[in-house]
């Protein structure tokens, strides 16, 4: 079973993507959030196999530097 976590600033899109992925027999949605500030703590507490970040140009995680900062805090050995 593939453990998947989702992050999207838009609750409706998060719900739609979550519902679609949940239909797959080999995928389990372990958590989802609309809060990018919560993302770091959630990944540290319950690291998924796959992290899906849905972002657009107005998203709080839209910039590469923001995403790199999040990944760097969660995975200290990670490099962009």
C-alpha positions as YAML, in Angstrom:
chain: A
units: angstrom
residues:
- id: 1
  name: UNK
  ca: [0.00, 0.00, 0.00]
- id: 2
  name: UNK
  ca: [1.41, 3.36, -1.06]
- id: 3
  name: UNK
  ca: [1.07, 6.00, 1.67]
- id: 4
  name: UNK
  ca: [0.26, 9.40, 0.16]
- id: 5
  name: UNK
  ca: [-0.01, 12.86, 1.74]
- id: 6
  name: UNK
  ca: [-1.54, 15.88, 0.02]
- id: 7
  name: UNK
  ca: [-1.09, 19.63, 0.34]
- id: 8
  name: UNK
  ca: [-3.10, 22.25, -1.53]
- id: 9
  name: UNK
  ca: [-4.01, 25.80, -0.52]
- id: 10
  name: UNK
  ca: [-7.47, 25.33, -2.02]
- id: 11
  name: UNK
  ca: [-9.77, 23.09, 0.08]
- id: 12
  name: UNK
  ca: [-12.01, 22.17, -2.85]
- id: 13
  name: UNK
  ca: [-9.12, 21.00, -5.02]
- id: 14
  name: UNK
  ca: [-7.67, 19.10, -2.06]
- id: 15
  name: UNK
  ca: [-11.00, 17.33, -1.60]
- id: 16
  name: UNK
  ca: [-11.31, 16.42, -5.31]
- id: 17
  name: UNK
  ca: [-7.76, 15.09, -5.61]
- id: 18
  name: UNK
  ca: [-8.11, 13.20, -2.34]
- id: 19
  name: UNK
  ca: [-11.36, 11.55, -3.46]
- id: 20
  name: UNK
  ca: [-9.86, 10.52, -6.80]
- id: 21
  name: UNK
  ca: [-6.71, 9.04, -5.25]
- id: 22
  name: UNK
  ca: [-8.70, 7.28, -2.53]
- id: 23
  name: UNK
  ca: [-10.45, 5.20, -5.19]
- id: 24
  name: UNK
  ca: [-7.21, 3.43, -6.03]
- id: 25
  name: UNK
  ca: [-6.88, 0.11, -4.25]
- id: 26
  name: UNK
  ca: [-3.16, 0.47, -3.62]
- id: 27
  name: UNK
  ca: [-3.18, 4.07, -2.27]
- id: 28
  name: UNK
  ca: [-3.91, 5.19, 1.26]
- id: 29
  name: UNK
  ca: [-4.26, 8.92, 1.99]
- id: 30
  name: UNK
  ca: [-2.44, 9.26, 5.32]
- id: 31
  name: UNK
  ca: [-3.06, 12.98, 5.75]
- id: 32
  name: UNK
  ca: [-3.92, 16.16, 3.90]
- id: 33
  name: UNK
  ca: [-3.55, 19.83, 4.67]
- id: 34
  name: UNK
  ca: [-4.29, 23.26, 3.22]
- id: 35
  name: UNK
  ca: [-1.70, 24.93, 5.45]
- id: 36
  name: UNK
  ca: [1.86, 25.11, 4.16]
- id: 37
  name: UNK
  ca: [3.08, 26.05, 7.65]
- id: 38
  name: UNK
  ca: [1.65, 22.77, 8.94]
- id: 39
  name: UNK
  ca: [3.30, 20.81, 6.13]
- id: 40
  name: UNK
  ca: [6.73, 20.59, 7.76]
- id: 41
  name: UNK
  ca: [5.40, 19.26, 11.05]
- id: 42
  name: UNK
  ca: [3.07, 16.77, 9.39]
- id: 43
  name: UNK
  ca: [5.88, 15.31, 7.28]
- id: 44
  name: UNK
  ca: [8.16, 15.06, 10.33]
- id: 45
  name: UNK
  ca: [5.46, 13.29, 12.38]
- id: 46
  name: UNK
  ca: [4.11, 10.97, 9.70]
- id: 47
  name: UNK
  ca: [6.35, 10.85, 6.65]
- id: 48
  name: UNK
  ca: [4.47, 9.52, 3.61]
- id: 49
  name: UNK
  ca: [5.86, 7.48, 0.74]
- id: 50
  name: UNK
  ca: [4.66, 10.19, -1.67]
- id: 51
  name: UNK
  ca: [4.01, 13.86, -0.95]
- id: 52
  name: UNK
  ca: [1.80, 15.61, -3.50]
- id: 53
  name: UNK
  ca: [2.12, 19.40, -3.46]
- id: 54
  name: UNK
  ca: [-0.48, 21.09, -5.63]
- id: 55
  name: UNK
  ca: [0.62, 24.62, -6.35]
- id: 56
  name: UNK
  ca: [-0.27, 27.54, -8.57]
- id: 57
  name: UNK
  ca: [1.28, 30.97, -8.98]
- id: 58
  name: UNK
  ca: [-0.68, 32.33, -6.01]
- id: 59
  name: UNK
  ca: [0.18, 29.49, -3.66]
- id: 60
  name: UNK
  ca: [2.26, 29.95, -0.53]
- id: 61
  name: UNK
  ca: [4.52, 27.15, -1.80]
- id: 62
  name: UNK
  ca: [4.77, 28.40, -5.36]
- id: 63
  name: UNK
  ca: [8.33, 29.64, -5.18]
- id: 64
  name: UNK
  ca: [11.23, 27.24, -5.52]
- id: 65
  name: UNK
  ca: [12.99, 28.87, -2.56]
- id: 66
  name: UNK
  ca: [10.00, 28.27, -0.27]
- id: 67
  name: UNK
  ca: [9.77, 24.64, -1.32]
- id: 68
  name: UNK
  ca: [13.52, 24.16, -0.85]
- id: 69
  name: UNK
  ca: [13.29, 25.68, 2.63]
- id: 70
  name: UNK
  ca: [10.46, 23.29, 3.58]
- id: 71
  name: UNK
  ca: [12.35, 20.27, 2.24]
- id: 72
  name: UNK
  ca: [15.56, 21.36, 3.92]
- id: 73
  name: UNK
  ca: [13.86, 21.57, 7.33]
- id: 74
  name: UNK
  ca: [12.17, 18.20, 6.97]
- id: 75
  name: UNK
  ca: [15.05, 16.36, 5.28]
- id: 76
  name: UNK
  ca: [18.31, 17.95, 6.53]
- id: 77
  name: UNK
  ca: [20.44, 16.04, 4.01]
- id: 78
  name: UNK
  ca: [18.22, 17.04, 1.07]
- id: 79
  name: UNK
  ca: [19.74, 19.28, -1.60]
- id: 80
  name: UNK
  ca: [18.02, 21.04, -4.48]
...
